[in-house]
Amino acid sequence: MCEVLGGSPVGEVAERYATSRQSLHTWRKRFEQEGLPGLVDRSCRPQNSPSRLSAAVEAEVCELRRQHPLRPARRHCRGCARPPPDKPLRPTDSSTATAT
């Protein structure tokens, strides 16, 4: 940071320390605004989650999932069973069959 503040080109300093120019610009801005405390590592986690469900709704969803567990996806298809390998997946309809 001292090199950048001393006037060295950001690109050269970034290359020398194997970091990005964007990171150096971010660090310089934080240092100028907050001093040394601004250079402390920060979490990338958002400070708030506006679309997060309330605790009551989250508990209700969890309870419903416990009461109605999901089956494997293949169980949700028509008939709830796979056809044997020698049978077609759909019955052939003579009106939709193509002539050969």
Contacts in CASP RR format, 6 or more apart in sequence:
PFRMAT RR
TARGET T0000
AUTHOR 0000-0000-0000
METHOD contacts of the structure
MODEL  1
MCEVLGGSPVGEVAERYATSRQSLHTWRKRFEQEGLPGLVDRSCRPQNSP
SRLSAAVEAEVCELRRQHPLRPARRHCRGCARPPPDKPLRPTDSSTATAT
1 24 0 8 1.000
1 27 0 8 1.000
1 28 0 8 1.000
1 31 0 8 1.000
1 39 0 8 1.000
3 13 0 8 1.000
4 10 0 8 1.000
4 13 0 8 1.000
4 24 0 8 1.000
4 28 0 8 1.000
5 28 0 8 1.000
5 31 0 8 1.000
10 21 0 8 1.000
10 24 0 8 1.000
10 25 0 8 1.000
10 28 0 8 1.000
11 21 0 8 1.000
11 24 0 8 1.000
13 24 0 8 1.000
14 20 0 8 1.000
14 21 0 8 1.000
14 23 0 8 1.000
14 24 0 8 1.000
27 39 0 8 1.000
30 38 0 8 1.000
30 39 0 8 1.000
31 38 0 8 1.000
31 39 0 8 1.000
53 61 0 8 1.000
74 82 0 8 1.000
83 89 0 8 1.000
END
